[in-house]
Amino acid sequence: MPLNLPQKLILPLLLSAAVLLSATPILAKKMPSERKTITSKPECLANGGKWGLHGEHEKEFCILPAGDAGKTCRDSAECEGYCIAKLTPEEEKLLTGEHGKHSLKKTGACSEWQTEFGCFAMVNRGKVTGIICHD
């Protein structure tokens, strides 16, 4: 059954759908269901991980090292952890403020750990659009 939408609504609806479909979840990839879950300190340490209280919730868990740490990347999808760019003070100042207002074409390096905490410049599709803070 066709929808009878007014002509002036069709273009804004199509543009909105395109934006939603092209959006990349920023932190969603960091908890894949297939990733090994480590629940004890001895097992964590045996796998080269850091056991302790992490994040703002201060829950005890294991952070595992990323096997591709330091590899050049253009997107976090290329890394076990995050693709993080180094910024100059001028670039950092430009990106601080309104997220997404400015973007910089950058390559990054895959993070040292599968889960990172703190603030960093994440590279997505070859661009950095702001400083991400993950607590």
N, CA and C atoms as a LAMMPS dump frame, in Angstrom:
ITEM: TIMESTEP
0
ITEM: NUMBER OF ATOMS
405
ITEM: BOX BOUNDS ff ff ff
-5.0000000000000000e+02 5.0000000000000000e+02
-5.0000000000000000e+02 5.0000000000000000e+02
-5.0000000000000000e+02 5.0000000000000000e+02
ITEM: ATOMS id mol type element x y z
1 1 1 N 0.85 -1.169 0
2 1 2 C 0 0 0
3 1 3 C 0.901 1.239 0
4 2 1 N 0.846 2.057 -1.041
5 2 2 C 1.718 3.227 -1.132
6 2 3 C 1.307 4.308 -0.143
7 3 1 N 2.307 5.014 0.363
8 3 2 C 2.058 6.149 1.253
9 3 3 C 1.842 7.389 0.408
10 4 1 N 0.874 8.174 0.758
11 4 2 C 0.621 9.43 0.055
12 4 3 C 1.172 10.573 0.883
13 5 1 N 2.504 10.753 0.787
14 5 2 C 3.166 11.82 1.531
15 5 3 C 3.211 13.073 0.68
16 6 1 N 3.066 14.218 1.325
17 6 2 C 3.229 15.464 0.58
18 6 3 C 4.634 15.528 -0.014
19 7 1 N 4.755 16.031 -1.226
20 7 2 C 6.035 16.098 -1.95
21 7 3 C 7.128 16.771 -1.131
22 8 1 N 6.793 17.809 -0.353
23 8 2 C 7.815 18.539 0.4
24 8 3 C 8.382 17.739 1.576
25 9 1 N 7.766 16.623 1.959
26 9 2 C 8.267 15.791 3.05
27 9 3 C 9.188 14.673 2.576
28 10 1 N 9.132 14.323 1.323
29 10 2 C 9.887 13.171 0.832
30 10 3 C 11.388 13.383 0.933
31 11 1 N 11.919 14.503 0.448
32 11 2 C 13.356 14.742 0.498
33 11 3 C 13.891 14.791 1.927
34 12 1 N 13.263 15.536 2.858
35 12 2 C 13.782 15.513 4.242
36 12 3 C 13.75 14.118 4.868
37 13 1 N 12.729 13.323 4.571
38 13 2 C 12.671 11.963 5.107
39 13 3 C 13.785 11.089 4.532
40 14 1 N 14.045 11.204 3.233
41 14 2 C 15.124 10.434 2.617
42 14 3 C 16.481 10.839 3.165
43 15 1 N 16.704 12.138 3.341
44 15 2 C 17.973 12.608 3.895
45 15 3 C 18.161 12.127 5.331
46 16 1 N 17.102 12.175 6.129
47 16 2 C 17.177 11.704 7.515
48 16 3 C 17.505 10.214 7.561
49 17 1 N 16.879 9.441 6.7
50 17 2 C 17.144 8.001 6.66
51 17 3 C 18.59 7.729 6.257
52 18 1 N 19.097 8.48 5.284
53 18 2 C 20.484 8.294 4.844
54 18 3 C 21.459 8.593 5.968
55 19 1 N 21.201 9.65 6.724
56 19 2 C 22.08 10.008 7.841
57 19 3 C 22.056 8.913 8.896
58 20 1 N 20.877 8.416 9.242
59 20 2 C 20.766 7.362 10.255
60 20 3 C 21.446 6.074 9.804
61 21 1 N 21.304 5.716 8.538
62 21 2 C 21.899 4.478 8.047
63 21 3 C 23.413 4.57 7.939
64 22 1 N 23.941 5.771 7.733
65 22 2 C 25.391 5.903 7.58
66 22 3 C 26.11 6.135 8.898
67 23 1 N 25.382 6.378 9.968
68 23 2 C 26.012 6.651 11.26
69 23 3 C 26.72 5.408 11.772
70 24 1 N 27.955 5.574 12.234
71 24 2 C 28.727 4.472 12.796
72 24 3 C 28.655 4.548 14.308
73 25 1 N 28.202 3.48 14.977
74 25 2 C 28.202 3.524 16.435
75 25 3 C 29.628 3.688 16.949
76 26 1 N 29.838 4.641 17.822
77 26 2 C 31.183 4.981 18.256
78 26 3 C 31.766 3.939 19.2
79 27 1 N 31.027 3.535 20.193
80 27 2 C 31.608 2.621 21.177
81 27 3 C 30.955 1.241 21.169
82 28 1 N 29.963 1.032 20.317
83 28 2 C 29.228 -0.224 20.345
84 28 3 C 30.1 -1.431 19.998
85 29 1 N 31.069 -1.277 19.129
86 29 2 C 31.872 -2.411 18.697
87 29 3 C 32.758 -2.971 19.8
88 30 1 N 32.918 -2.239 20.886
89 30 2 C 33.863 -2.624 21.916
90 30 3 C 33.402 -3.773 22.792
91 31 1 N 32.168 -4.242 22.654
92 31 2 C 31.69 -5.335 23.485
93 31 3 C 31.091 -6.44 22.621
94 32 1 N 31.84 -6.991 21.671
95 32 2 C 31.276 -8.05 20.832
96 32 3 C 30.985 -9.295 21.651
97 33 1 N 29.899 -9.963 21.305
98 33 2 C 29.49 -11.137 22.077
99 33 3 C 30.486 -12.279 21.964
100 34 1 N 31.269 -12.309 20.874
101 34 2 C 32.222 -13.404 20.711
102 34 3 C 33.52 -13.194 21.484
103 35 1 N 33.727 -12.007 22.056
104 35 2 C 34.96 -11.753 22.811
105 35 3 C 34.964 -12.585 24.096
106 36 1 N 36.115 -13.132 24.404
107 36 2 C 36.271 -13.959 25.598
108 36 3 C 36.017 -13.128 26.85
109 37 1 N 35.18 -13.659 27.75
110 37 2 C 34.904 -12.991 29.014
111 37 3 C 35.763 -13.629 30.096
112 38 1 N 36.549 -12.814 30.744
113 38 2 C 37.419 -13.295 31.821
114 38 3 C 36.848 -12.794 33.139
115 39 1 N 36.632 -13.716 34.068
116 39 2 C 35.952 -13.351 35.305
117 39 3 C 36.803 -13.461 36.557
118 40 1 N 38.079 -13.831 36.402
119 40 2 C 38.917 -13.948 37.601
120 40 3 C 40.252 -13.246 37.378
121 41 1 N 40.819 -12.757 38.466
122 41 2 C 42.108 -12.068 38.405
123 41 3 C 43.219 -12.982 37.883
124 42 1 N 43.349 -14.236 38.378
125 42 2 C 44.429 -15.103 37.873
126 42 3 C 44.334 -15.337 36.357
127 43 1 N 43.125 -15.559 35.862
128 43 2 C 42.932 -15.784 34.427
129 43 3 C 43.273 -14.518 33.638
130 44 1 N 42.888 -13.376 34.163
131 44 2 C 43.175 -12.089 33.527
132 44 3 C 44.681 -11.882 33.4
133 45 1 N 45.375 -12.033 34.515
134 45 2 C 46.824 -11.818 34.522
135 45 3 C 47.539 -12.831 33.634
136 46 1 N 47.033 -14.056 33.583
137 46 2 C 47.629 -15.08 32.728
138 46 3 C 47.487 -14.745 31.246
139 47 1 N 46.494 -13.928 30.91
140 47 2 C 46.268 -13.505 29.527
141 47 3 C 46.863 -12.13 29.24
142 48 1 N 47.704 -11.621 30.155
143 48 2 C 48.357 -10.327 29.947
144 48 3 C 47.476 -9.133 30.233
145 49 1 N 46.363 -9.362 30.901
146 49 2 C 45.407 -8.293 31.165
147 49 3 C 45.695 -7.495 32.418
148 50 1 N 44.885 -6.447 32.604
149 50 2 C 44.936 -5.615 33.814
150 50 3 C 43.643 -5.851 34.584
151 51 1 N 43.75 -6.409 35.784
152 51 2 C 42.58 -6.667 36.631
153 51 3 C 42.446 -5.523 37.62
154 52 1 N 41.242 -5.03 37.807
155 52 2 C 41.036 -3.996 38.807
156 52 3 C 39.732 -3.268 38.624
157 53 1 N 39.596 -2.182 39.366
158 53 2 C 38.418 -1.328 39.267
159 53 3 C 38.626 -0.387 38.084
160 54 1 N 37.709 -0.433 37.131
161 54 2 C 37.843 0.373 35.919
162 54 3 C 36.568 1.16 35.663
163 55 1 N 36.726 2.329 35.078
164 55 2 C 35.58 3.127 34.665
165 55 3 C 34.902 3.831 35.822
166 56 1 N 33.9 4.613 35.473
167 56 2 C 33.2 5.407 36.476
168 56 3 C 32.393 4.555 37.447
169 57 1 N 32.028 3.339 37.046
170 57 2 C 31.232 2.469 37.916
171 57 3 C 32.114 1.693 38.891
172 58 1 N 33.421 1.789 38.694
173 58 2 C 34.398 1.121 39.544
174 58 3 C 34.028 -0.332 39.813
175 59 1 N 33.764 -1.034 38.732
176 59 2 C 33.473 -2.462 38.811
177 59 3 C 34.77 -3.205 38.512
178 60 1 N 35.036 -4.264 39.257
179 60 2 C 36.244 -5.054 39.03
180 60 3 C 36.062 -5.926 37.788
181 61 1 N 36.961 -5.759 36.833
182 61 2 C 36.96 -6.614 35.661
183 61 3 C 38.319 -6.563 34.983
184 62 1 N 38.447 -7.336 33.918
185 62 2 C 39.712 -7.487 33.214
186 62 3 C 39.725 -6.673 31.929
187 63 1 N 40.82 -5.966 31.686
188 63 2 C 41.051 -5.293 30.409
189 63 3 C 42.182 -6.04 29.726
190 64 1 N 41.895 -6.561 28.54
191 64 2 C 42.878 -7.357 27.811
192 64 3 C 43.676 -6.501 26.831
193 65 1 N 44.931 -6.879 26.595
194 65 2 C 45.729 -6.15 25.614
195 65 3 C 45.204 -6.42 24.201
196 66 1 N 45.369 -5.442 23.338
197 66 2 C 44.982 -5.605 21.94
198 66 3 C 46.163 -6.186 21.176
199 67 1 N 45.919 -7.222 20.42
200 67 2 C 46.972 -7.881 19.671
201 67 3 C 47.521 -7.054 18.519
202 68 1 N 46.786 -6.022 18.109
203 68 2 C 47.213 -5.189 16.981
204 68 3 C 47.645 -3.786 17.423
205 69 1 N 47.961 -3.623 18.696
206 69 2 C 48.351 -2.313 19.236
207 69 3 C 49.45 -1.671 18.402
208 70 1 N 49.259 -0.397 18.063
209 70 2 C 50.255 0.355 17.315
210 70 3 C 50.115 0.271 15.808
211 71 1 N 49.277 -0.647 15.304
212 71 2 C 49.079 -0.784 13.854
213 71 3 C 48.407 0.485 13.312
214 72 1 N 48.857 0.967 12.166
215 72 2 C 48.242 2.139 11.536
216 72 3 C 46.825 1.79 11.107
217 73 1 N 45.889 2.713 11.348
218 73 2 C 44.48 2.463 11.035
219 73 3 C 43.798 3.737 10.555
220 74 1 N 42.655 3.541 9.898
221 74 2 C 41.818 4.657 9.453
222 74 3 C 40.411 4.571 10.058
223 75 1 N 40.165 3.514 10.857
224 75 2 C 38.845 3.318 11.446
225 75 3 C 38.972 2.312 12.59
226 76 1 N 38.178 2.492 13.625
227 76 2 C 38.222 1.577 14.766
228 76 3 C 37.799 0.164 14.388
229 77 1 N 37.069 0.007 13.299
230 77 2 C 36.676 -1.33 12.847
231 77 3 C 37.898 -2.154 12.426
232 78 1 N 39.021 -1.49 12.18
233 78 2 C 40.255 -2.185 11.782
234 78 3 C 41.063 -2.657 12.994
235 79 1 N 40.595 -2.353 14.194
236 79 2 C 41.357 -2.629 15.416
237 79 3 C 40.576 -3.512 16.386
238 80 1 N 41.308 -4.211 17.234
239 80 2 C 40.668 -4.946 18.33
240 80 3 C 40.122 -3.97 19.363
241 81 1 N 40.776 -2.841 19.526
242 81 2 C 40.328 -1.794 20.445
243 81 3 C 39.822 -0.612 19.647
244 82 1 N 40.476 0.526 19.801
245 82 2 C 40.088 1.757 19.11
246 82 3 C 41.195 2.221 18.181
247 83 1 N 40.827 2.978 17.166
248 83 2 C 41.796 3.654 16.3
249 83 3 C 41.927 5.073 16.849
250 84 1 N 43.104 5.392 17.392
251 84 2 C 43.294 6.665 18.096
252 84 3 C 44.34 7.507 17.377
253 85 1 N 43.973 8.769 17.116
254 85 2 C 44.886 9.702 16.451
255 85 3 C 45.599 10.561 17.477
256 86 1 N 46.837 10.933 17.147
257 86 2 C 47.556 11.924 17.945
258 86 3 C 47.232 13.282 17.349
259 87 1 N 46.925 14.228 18.214
260 87 2 C 46.573 15.573 17.763
261 87 3 C 47.597 16.591 18.234
262 88 1 N 47.796 17.605 17.421
263 88 2 C 48.606 18.739 17.855
264 88 3 C 47.748 19.571 18.799
265 89 1 N 48.338 20.459 19.601
266 89 2 C 47.537 21.329 20.46
267 89 3 C 46.526 22.158 19.653
268 90 1 N 46.905 22.583 18.453
269 90 2 C 46.002 23.366 17.614
270 90 3 C 44.806 22.528 17.151
271 91 1 N 45.075 21.261 16.758
272 91 2 C 43.991 20.374 16.334
273 91 3 C 43.06 20.067 17.503
274 92 1 N 43.636 19.84 18.677
275 92 2 C 42.838 19.556 19.866
276 92 3 C 41.914 20.726 20.193
277 93 1 N 42.442 21.941 20.105
278 93 2 C 41.643 23.135 20.377
279 93 3 C 40.499 23.263 19.37
280 94 1 N 40.789 22.972 18.099
281 94 2 C 39.774 23.058 17.05
282 94 3 C 38.634 22.073 17.298
283 95 1 N 38.978 20.862 17.76
284 95 2 C 37.966 19.817 17.935
285 95 3 C 37.249 19.868 19.275
286 96 1 N 37.792 20.602 20.225
287 96 2 C 37.148 20.709 21.532
288 96 3 C 35.994 21.704 21.414
289 97 1 N 34.879 21.318 21.917
290 97 2 C 33.697 22.186 21.825
291 97 3 C 32.566 21.415 21.19
292 98 1 N 32.001 21.951 20.131
293 98 2 C 30.861 21.327 19.468
294 98 3 C 31.309 20.089 18.697
295 99 1 N 30.899 18.914 19.176
296 99 2 C 31.283 17.655 18.528
297 99 3 C 30.708 17.616 17.117
298 100 1 N 31.558 17.323 16.159
299 100 2 C 31.113 17.18 14.784
300 100 3 C 31.126 18.449 13.961
301 101 1 N 31.364 19.603 14.585
302 101 2 C 31.377 20.854 13.83
303 101 3 C 32.576 20.909 12.897
304 102 1 N 33.719 20.409 13.354
305 102 2 C 34.933 20.357 12.545
306 102 3 C 35.365 18.907 12.419
307 103 1 N 36.053 18.602 11.335
308 103 2 C 36.633 17.264 11.203
309 103 3 C 38.018 17.391 10.581
310 104 1 N 38.862 16.443 10.929
311 104 2 C 40.228 16.411 10.424
312 104 3 C 40.471 15.056 9.77
313 105 1 N 41.047 15.057 8.582
314 105 2 C 41.449 13.794 7.962
315 105 3 C 42.701 13.322 8.696
316 106 1 N 42.62 12.127 9.276
317 106 2 C 43.741 11.608 10.073
318 106 3 C 43.817 10.091 9.928
319 107 1 N 45.005 9.582 10.148
320 107 2 C 45.175 8.161 10.399
321 107 3 C 45.503 8.064 11.882
322 108 1 N 45.357 6.885 12.409
323 108 2 C 45.641 6.694 13.829
324 108 3 C 46.438 5.43 14.039
325 109 1 N 46.512 5.013 15.274
326 109 2 C 47.158 3.765 15.657
327 109 3 C 46.186 2.994 16.542
328 110 1 N 46.15 1.679 16.363
329 110 2 C 45.277 0.853 17.191
330 110 3 C 45.719 0.951 18.653
331 111 1 N 44.739 1.027 19.536
332 111 2 C 45.001 1.214 20.966
333 111 3 C 45.719 0.022 21.585
334 112 1 N 46.374 0.303 22.697
335 112 2 C 47.138 -0.72 23.42
336 112 3 C 46.221 -1.767 24.058
337 113 1 N 45.031 -1.333 24.485
338 113 2 C 44.099 -2.206 25.194
339 113 3 C 42.799 -2.318 24.422
340 114 1 N 42.085 -3.443 24.579
341 114 2 C 40.8 -3.636 23.904
342 114 3 C 39.757 -2.639 24.397
343 115 1 N 39.873 -2.223 25.636
344 115 2 C 39.005 -1.199 26.2
345 115 3 C 39.899 -0.092 26.734
346 116 1 N 39.625 1.136 26.328
347 116 2 C 40.399 2.29 26.79
348 116 3 C 39.488 3.208 27.588
349 117 1 N 40.05 3.834 28.599
350 117 2 C 39.316 4.816 29.382
351 117 3 C 40.031 6.155 29.276
352 118 1 N 39.272 7.22 29.448
353 118 2 C 39.843 8.554 29.344
354 118 3 C 39.363 9.243 28.08
355 119 1 N 40.031 10.306 27.709
356 119 2 C 39.641 11.09 26.539
357 119 3 C 40.671 10.898 25.429
358 120 1 N 40.189 10.697 24.216
359 120 2 C 41.068 10.482 23.077
360 120 3 C 40.355 10.846 21.784
361 121 1 N 41.141 10.991 20.722
362 121 2 C 40.614 11.334 19.404
363 121 3 C 40.461 10.044 18.599
364 122 1 N 39.217 9.577 18.476
365 122 2 C 38.958 8.34 17.759
366 122 3 C 38.809 8.626 16.267
367 123 1 N 39.461 7.772 15.461
368 123 2 C 39.382 7.91 14.011
369 123 3 C 38.281 7.001 13.485
370 124 1 N 37.358 7.577 12.715
371 124 2 C 36.292 6.825 12.058
372 124 3 C 36.246 7.258 10.609
373 125 1 N 36.368 6.271 9.723
374 125 2 C 36.348 6.53 8.277
375 125 3 C 37.383 7.577 7.872
376 126 1 N 38.548 7.532 8.49
377 126 2 C 39.64 8.429 8.124
378 126 3 C 39.52 9.843 8.635
379 127 1 N 38.582 10.07 9.563
380 127 2 C 38.381 11.415 10.094
381 127 3 C 38.232 11.397 11.605
382 128 1 N 38.643 12.493 12.219
383 128 2 C 38.415 12.722 13.64
384 128 3 C 37.462 13.912 13.715
385 129 1 N 36.347 13.748 14.431
386 129 2 C 35.361 14.816 14.532
387 129 3 C 35.261 15.403 15.931
388 130 1 N 35.993 14.839 16.869
389 130 2 C 35.938 15.361 18.228
390 130 3 C 36.758 14.514 19.171
391 131 1 N 36.754 14.911 20.416
392 131 2 C 37.448 14.198 21.476
393 131 3 C 36.391 13.357 22.203
394 132 1 N 36.632 12.046 22.274
395 132 2 C 35.704 11.119 22.928
396 132 3 C 36.21 10.852 24.34
397 133 1 N 35.328 10.908 25.31
398 133 2 C 35.689 10.574 26.695
399 133 3 C 34.909 9.325 27.097
400 134 1 N 35.626 8.273 27.453
401 134 2 C 35.043 6.978 27.806
402 134 3 C 35.42 6.653 29.231
403 135 1 N 34.448 6.719 30.122
404 135 2 C 34.716 6.492 31.546
405 135 3 C 34.235 5.137 31.987
